[in-house]
Amino acid sequence: MAFHERLIAGAATRIARKGSGRPLLCLHGGGGLKGALGFFDRLSGWHDVIAPCHPGFDMTPAPAWLDGVEDMALFHLDLLDALKIDRIDVLGLSLGGWIAMEMGIRAPGRFAS
């Protein structure tokens, strides 16, 4: 997967992206992005997989504003804005599933599934 660096809400993040088709936001669990990349990579045969690293994971600094899962959800909504993605499917593993649920509560119209 190709990695891109982005600054979102003042936080530096790495985003792995690969594939084509319907965009799929893949949110990793508490083990970090590196441990989930093999699984996310397999999905790229059917989707445009977008897999960001959560702030404070995989040796990235945690921004001062990060206070919980709700802040992570808002960060990822800002990421979708920065990528100019209006509607997307989302897949979350463990902690990523919690973040995805919080995103859906705050912006249900942004998600196809």
N, C-alpha and C positions, 0 to 999 in steps of 0.2 A: 504494500500500500504506500502511496506517496504521502508525505507529510508536508503540511503547510503551517507556518507560524502566523498567528493573528493576535491582535490586541483587542480584547472585548471587554468593555466596562472597566478599563484600566488594568486588566489581568492578561498576562501573556499566556497563550494556550497553543498547543499543537493539535492539529486536526489531521487525521488519517482519512484519505478519500480514495475510492477506487470503484470502478464499475460504471454501468450505464443502466438506464431504465428509471423506474419510479424512485425518487429519493427516499432513503431510509436513514433516519437519525438513530445511531447505535450508541447507547450510553452504558459505559462499563460499570462494573461493581467496585467494591472496596479494595480489590486487589490491583486496581489500576488498569490503564489502557493496554499496556504491553501484554498482560495475561489474556486479554480478550481478542487480540488482533487475529489470531488464527480462525476463530469462529466468525468474526466480522468479515474477514477476507473471503470466506466461503460464500457469504451472501452476495458478494459483488458480481456473481454470475447472473443475478436477477435484478439487482438494484444498484443505484448510485449510492453507495454506502458512505455516509458521513459520520466519522467516529472521533469526537473531540475528547481531549483529556480534561477531566474536571480540574478546576483550579485547586492547587494544593496537593495534587497527586503526581506520581511518577517524578518526584523531585522538582516540581514546579512550585514557586512560592504561592502561599495562600494570601490573597489580597486582604487588606484591613477590613473591608466591608463584609467579608465572608463570615457569616454567623450561623449557618445551618443549611438544611436541605432546601428551604424556601429560597434562599439566596442563590443556590446552585440552579434552581429552576428558572429564576429570573435571568441568570447569566446565560443559560442555554436558549431562552427566548430571545435575548439580545443577539446571540450568535446567529439564530435563524434570520433575524432582521439584517444583520451584517452580510449574510450570504444571499439575501434577497429571496428567501424561500417563504412562501405564504402558507402552503399546505404540505404536510409531510406525514409519512408513516414513522412511527417511533418504536424502538425495541430497547428495553432496559433490562440489564442483568442485575439482580439484587438491589444494591444501592441505586443503580441506574434506573431500575423500575420505580423506585420511590420518587426519584427526581422526575421521571416521566409523568407519574401520576400528579405531582404538584404542578407540572407544566400544563397538563390537561385541565386541571381545576381553574387555572388562571387564564387560559386561552384555548377553550375547547374547539373553537372554529379553526385553529391552526393545524389540527391533526386529522388525517384520513383514517388512521387506525393506530 
